[in-house]
Amino acid sequence: MGKVRNILFIMYDQLRWDYLGCAGHPSLHTPNIDWLADQGVRFTRAYVQSPVCGSSRMSTYTGRYAHSHGAQWNGYPLKVGEQTIGDHLRKLGMESWLIGKTHMNADAEGMDRLGISREGVIGTRLAECGFDSWVRDDGLWGEGPDGFYDERRSPYNEYLKSKGYAAENPWNENANAGIADDGSIASGWLMRHADRPANIREEDSETPWLTSCAIDFLDSRGDTPWLAHLSYIKPHWPYIVPAPYHDMYGPNDIVPVVRSDAERENPHPVLGEYQKNGVARAFHRKEVRETVIPAYMGLIKQCDDQLGRLLDHLRKTGRMDDTMIVLTSDHGDYLGDHWLGEKDLFHECAVKVPLIIYDPSGGADAARRTVCDELVESIDLAATFIEAGGGEVPAHIVEGRSLMPFLRGEQPAGWRDFAISEYDFSVTQMAANLGLKSHEARLFMVADKRWKFIHSEGPDHRPILFDMENDPDEFHDLGNDPAYAEIIELMYDRLGKWARRMSQRTTRSDDDLAAMKGRSIRRGILLGLYDGSEISAELTGKIRGRPKQVFTDRPGGKLKASE
């Protein structure tokens, strides 16, 4: 089949799986994303391994569960020693570059302990999830009385200033704010302003800027194969978008909210707390949904248009013929569904993401224009990239499985029958309200094609269970119903099986272990023998014969040391 030469790995931030034309949205048309799906494979059951930015991304970049890499929430550093996509691909002669966001915190303490300079190539890669950085910008330049949320330099703010934007923080004042009727700043942080156009030229807003960065990168490449992680900042909040996208959609374009009064009747304690937090309460209000969701749709439409711009450049330069394109998201957005806002929990709109893969090689022709409904995890992408680059997936390190068989129209043997996601919410106000200790504020999801099960570590917390076949909207929690005890037991068995997996032995592969068998005996470690006749004479050759010197008694009298 040959190997893929280049990989363009596109990730959007907080893009719901169902807010695409190809996924069936009735009023949001995304022709460029849809075209890409038509040229490749669209996966309909792709789950992230944690429904929050940082942890989800660390799982994607390492190919490992959060349970393994430990960076289980935003701001948790990815510890020194975790191998990432870049580490694996560089062994195959493929560069690995970042253009945009990672939401990664470096393990500064670990680097200092090992004496690793943060200025050198190794230190830079450790701080950027293993990527070489073309441009790193997480798009989190909020500013308050205690300073900036993100304390790094902002390449995007520097770009805006070079374009004549005079504000000290144009990300805050221009890209993510409009103008109020009285001429004052109408910040996108206040959702009432989401229907106003952002006070910025459209071509200078975040999504076109990152697209331009990607085109500059493409034009700079020589003969060395590469992976480029184009990681867009949008459609993540603040929910505000420049003209003409700010008023492309209105209340009549909004799909009905997916929520039921039954969800608020004796909810699971964790779900109940999240339904009461500030973002959720805001999205309980009709006017918030009717203002925010059209802006969210406008942000997605702008993303699709910029993808079209990028695809045109790839076609024009011949790159469509040698570049695999992968399109996904790090998690979704509740937008008021299930009486919730933001992400964080495990309903489909938060934990399931779009995933489209276009493989230009002839071996993928049989699978074009297909839809795959197998259970896929975001950690599968690292394995896919390794195999696409011509390597063998190191299964003792990378816990995901390659999706390449699906791209060839094949069904891999023994594919998974359940998917896992997990969430550590120990630093949140919800955990504090519930009186949970940090080790108790954890949730685990086990999902198969029919059932979705959620375990809470909180003391005396019952499980959550949804029948996705008969209740696809996830309205009716069956976790407290004794009629489903066998299903709950099955899910606990699966969770236990997953928890017992081999995930920490990353320095020795199964092949290494096989090669080590018998190695000790051939190197003179001879245990359990009586007279040596139990094993081959070859193995006891080094302990037989006469010694060169004798310093001890032997039967029949004493001997002096002799040669």
N, C-alpha and C positions, 0 to 999 in steps of 0.2 A: 504494500500500500504506500510505502514511503512515509516520511515524516513531514509535519507541517513546518514551514520555514519561519513564519512569524505568527504572533498571537496578539490580537487587540482585545484586551479584557476590560469591558466597559461596565462600570457599576454606577447606578444612580442611588441617591440617598433617600430613603423613606418612600420609595415608589411601590404602591400597592400592585399586587399581581393582576387585579381585575380592572385597573384603570388604563387599559389598552384596548384598541380596536380589535386586535386578534384574540383577546380574551373575552370579547363580547360586550364591552361597554357601549351603550346605545347612542351616546352623543359625543364622546371623546374619540375623535378619529386620529390615529397615529400611523399614517401610511408608510413611513420609513421603517419603523419598528415592525410593522406588519409585513413589509417586503422582506426584511431580514428573516422573519419567521418562515416566510414562504420559501426561502432559499435553503433553510436548514431544518432543525428539529426544535420544536417548542415543548418544554417539559411543564406539565400541569400540576405536578405534586412535588415542587421543590421547596424544601424547608430549610430555614436558617438554624444554626445551632444555638443561637441565643437571640431573643427579640429586642436587642439594644445595640446601638452602633458599634462601640468599641469591641465588645466581646464577640459579636457576630463576625466582624471583620478579621479579628485575630484568628478565629476558627477557619475562615476562608483562606487566609494567607498562609496558615500553617498546615491546613488539611487535617486538623486535629480538633477534638471536642474541647470545649471550655474546661471541662472536668480534667483534661490532660494538660493544657497549656497554662491554666490558672488565671488568665486575664479575664475575669468573669464580669466585669462592669466597666463603664467608661472611667478612664483614669487609672485603671489597674495596669501597671507596666507588664509588657510581655517580657518574661525573664530571659536573661542572657542564656544562650544555649538552645533555644527553640529554633529549629530550622524552618525556613519559609520557602515559598515558591522560588524566590531569587536564588537561594542557596542550592536548591535542587536543579534549577535550569542552568546555572552557570557551570555545573559539572558536565552539562551536555553541550557546552559551547554557545549557549543562548544568553544574551543580555536580558536584564530585567529592570524595567524603568517605571517610575511613578510619575503620573501627571494628575495632580489633584489631591484628594483626601485619603487619609488612612484612619484618623481618629486613634492613633497609636501613641502611647506614652512609653518612652524608653526606660529601660531598667538602669537608671543612672547609678544607683548604689552598686548593682552588680558589675557595671563597667568599671567603676572606681576600684572595687575590690580586686578586679583582675588586671588593673592598670591599663585599661583600654582607653586611648585618647578619643574624645568625642569629635575631634577635628579630622582624623584620618579616614581612609576609605572604610575600614572595618567598623569604626565607631559610627560613621554616618549610616552605614547599612543597618547596624543594630538599632539605630534610632528611627529607621524608616521601614521597618518590617521586612528587611532584606532587600529592598529595592534600591537602585541608584535613583537619585531624585532629579528629575527634569524640572519639576516644580512641585512643592508640597504646600498645600493650602487647605485647611480643614473647613474654612468658611464659618468660623465660630468667633467672629471678632466683636462680640457683644462687649459693652463697656459700662461699668457701673462705678459707684463711689470707691470701690476697692481696686479699680483698674480693669484691665482686659481679662475676659474669660480665658482666652488663649494668649499666653505670654510670649510666644514665638513672634518673629517678624511676619508681616503679612505681605506676601508677594502681590496679592490682588490689590491691596491698598496702595502699594507702590506703583502698580500699573495705572490705577485710577489717577493718582497724583500726576503721573507723567502725561496723562491725557487732559490735564487742566482742571481736575476736580479739586477744589480748594479746601474742602473740609479736612480736619485733622484725622477723622476716621470716616472716609467716604463709604466704606462698607455699611456702616451704621446709618449714615445721614443721607446717602444717595441710593445705593444698590438695594437697601432694605427699608426704605422709607419713601413715602409720597409727600405731597404738599397739601396741608389742610386748607379749608376755605378761607381762613384768616391769614394764610401765608406761612404758617408755622410748620414745623416738621410733623408729619403724620406717620409715626413709626410703625413698621410692620410688626413690632412686638405687640402692639395693640390691635387685636384682630378686627376691630371695627373699621380699620383702615385698609383691610385686605382688598377691597374693590377699587382702590385708587391706583393709578399707575405709579410705579417706582420712579423716583426723581433722578433718572439716569437714561442716557442714550441706550437703546436696546442692544446695540452692538458692543457696548461696554459692560453689559451685565455679566453675571458670573458664568452662566452656561456658554455664551458665545466666546468669552475670554478663554475658558478651558479648551473649547474646541479649537481656537486659534493656536493655543499652546500645543495641542496634539498635532495639528497640521505642521507646525514648525518642527516638531520632533520627527514626524514622518519624512519631511524634506531633508533632514540632517543625516539620515541613516545611510550607512555604507553597505558592505557585504555581510556583516555579522548578523546572524538571526537574532531576533529580539522578541520579548514580551513587553508590551506597554500596557500598564494599568491606568486607563483613563477613568478616573474616579470623580464623577460629578458631585457637586455640592447640593444640587436641587433634585427633586422638588421639596426637600427638607424646609422646615420653617426657618425664618419668618415667612409667613404666607403673604407675599406681595410680589408682583411681577410687572415689568415695564410694558408700556404700550408697544404694539397693539394687543398684547395678550391679556391685558387686565380686564377687558370687557368682551372677550370672545364668547364667554359662557355666562349664563345667568341661572337663577333659581329653577327655571324650567328644564335645564340640562342636568340637574342633580338627580342621581338615582335615589330611590327611597331609602331612608335610614333602616339599617338592619338591627332592630332591637325590639324587645318585648317586655311588658310589665312583669312577666313571670321571672325575668332575670333579676329583678330587684326584691323578689320575695324570698327571704331567708337565704341570701346568697352565701357562697363560701366566704369565710372571713377575709381572705386576701382579696378576692374579687370585690367584695363589698367595700373595702377600704379604697381600692383603686377607683371605684365608681364615684367616690366622694371627693377625690382630690381636685385641685383647682382646674386642671386642663379638662378633666371629665365634666365637671360642672359647667364649664364654659360651653362645651359641645352639647350639653343637654338643651341649650337654647337654640331655637329655630333660627334666629337672626345670625347667630355665629356660623352655623352650617351654611346658611344661604349667602354669607359673605366670604367665608374662607374657602369652601369647596370650589367655586368657580375660579378663584385665584390658584388653587392647587392644580386644577385642570389646565389653567393657562401656563403654569410652570411646566407641566408635562408636555403640553403642545410645543412649547419653546424647545424642550429637550428633544422632541421628535424632529423638529425642523433643523436643529443643529446636527442631529444624527444624519439627516439628509445631506447637509453640507459636507460632513465628514465622508459619507459614502461616495459622494460625487468626486471628492479628491482622491479617494482610493481607486475609483474606476479610472479616473483621468491619468493616474500614475501607474496603473497596472497592478496595484497592490491587492486588488480583490482576488487575484489569481493565486496568491501565495500566502494569504493571511487568514488565519482562523479568527472569527469574530464571536465573542461571547458577551451577552448582554444580560445583566441581572440587577438585583438590588440587595441592600444589607438587611432590610426588614420593611414592613408596611406601615400603615397609619390608620388608626381607628376612625378618625373623623366623625365621632359620635356614635358609631356602631357599638352595640352592646353597652350603651351608657358610658363609653370610655373615650378618651382622647390619647394622642401620642401612640406609643407602641407598648412594649414591656410584657404583655401577656401572650397567650397562645391561641387566640381565635385566628381563623384563617386570614383575616385581613391584616394581621400583624406578623404572623410567623411564616406564612407562605409568600414566596416571592416569584416574580417573573424570571424565567430562565430560557434563553434562546441561544442556540449555538449554530453557527454557520461554518462548515468545513469546506474549503474550496477544492479539495482533492477529489479525483474521480471516484475513489473508493466510497465517497459519501453520497454519490448520486442516488443510490437506492433508497436513502432515507429522507431525501428532500421533500419538503411540504408535508412532513409527518408530525403527529402529536404523540408524545410519550406520556403515559399516565403512571409509570412506575414511581416508587418512592425514592426521591433524590434528595441528597443533603448538600449543603453548600461546601462541605469539606471534600466533596467529590471533584471539585474543580481543580484543586492542586494535583490530584492523581491524574486527571484528564490532561492537564498541561504537560506533565512529565512524560506521559505516554505519547502525546502528540509531538513532543520534541525528540522522540526517538529513544527515551529512557525506559528503564524498568522501575515500576513504582516500588519504593522501599516500604513494604507493608508494616514493618516494625516501627516506622516513624509516622507515615501518612496513614491516617485511619479511614479516609474516604476511599472510594473505588472509582476507577476510571469510567467515564461515560462514553469512551470511544466506541465500544460495541454498538451502542444505540445510534451513534452517528453513522455507522456502517450498515444499519438495518438488521443488526443481529441482537439476539436475546442472550445476555450473559448468564452463565449457569449460577444458580444459587444466589440470585439477587436478594437484597434485604427484604424482609417482610414487616419491618417497622422502622420508623424514623425517630430520632431523639432531638429534643431541644431542652435547654436548661436556662435558668435565670436566677441570679443572685441579686436580691434587692435589699441587702442589708444596710446600705447607706441611705435608704429612702425614708421619707416621713411615714410612709405606710407601714414599714417595719417597726418604726418607733411607736406608732399608734397601736399596733398589735402587741407591743411589749415583747417583740422577738429579739433574741440574741442573734449575733451575726451568723452563727452556724445554723440557726433555725430559719433564717429568711432566705430560703432557697426553694425553687420550684423545678420540677422535672416533667417534661412532656414525653409521652410515648404515643405515637400515632401510626395506625395502619390504614388500610384503604376503607375501613368502615368505622373504627373506633378511635376516639381521641381521649387519652387518659392523662391526668395531671396529678402528680404527687406533691404535697407540701410538707416540708420538714417541720413546720410549726407543730408544737405539742398539741395533741388532740385534734389536729386538723384532718378532716375527712378528705378522701380523694375527690376529684372532679372527673366526670365521665360524660362524653357526648357520643350519641349514635349518629355518625355523619351520613349514614344512608337514609335514615328516616327523619333526621333532624339536621339537614345541611346548614341551617342558619345558626345552629349551636345555641338554641334558646333553652333547652331543657336539660339541666344537670341531673344525671342519673347516679351520681356518686354515692348518694345516701339511700339508694333503693336496693333492698336485699335481693330483689329479683335478678340483679346483675352482678352478684357476688362472684360467679365463675369468670366473667369477663374481667373484673377487677383483679382477681387472682392471676389470670393469664398476663395481664399487663404488669403486675408486680413481678412475676417470673421473668418477663422480658427486661424490665428495669434492672433486676438483679443480674441477669445474664450480661447486660451491657456494662454494669458497674464492675463485674468481675473480669472484663476483657483485659488483655495484656496491653497496657498503654504507656508504661514507664521504661521498659527495656528498649531504649532507642539507640543504644550503642552496639547492639548485636542483632543481626537478622536471623531468621529461621535457618537460612543457608549457613550462616556462621556457626550456629549451634550444631547443625548436622556435621560440619567439618571438624568441630571440636570433639565430637564423640570418639573415644579411643585415643585421643591425643596424649593424655596424661600417661597411660600405660606404655606408649611408645617412647615416652621421654623419661622412663625410669621410675614412675610412681606405681609400685607393685603392692597392692593391698589385697588381703584375704588369701594369700598363698600359704601352703604348708611346706611343700618341697619343690615347687616350681613346675611339677609335671602337669599342673592344671592348664598351663598355657603353652604357646609355642616357644620352643627353645630360643628362637631369635630374640624374644622379648626379655630373656634372662641372661643374655650373653654378657652384659656389663657387670653382672654380679657373680660370675663363675670364674674359675681359674685360680692361680696362686697370686697372693699379694706381693708387691715389691719389697715390703718390709713387714716384720712381725714384732710387735711390742707387747704381747700378752701371752699368758699360759696356753698350753694346749694339752690334751690328754697325753700322759706319758712323761711329763717333765717340763722344765722351763727352758726357754730359748732366749738367747740374746738377740737384740735387733740385728737383723741380717739383710743383706741385699738379696 
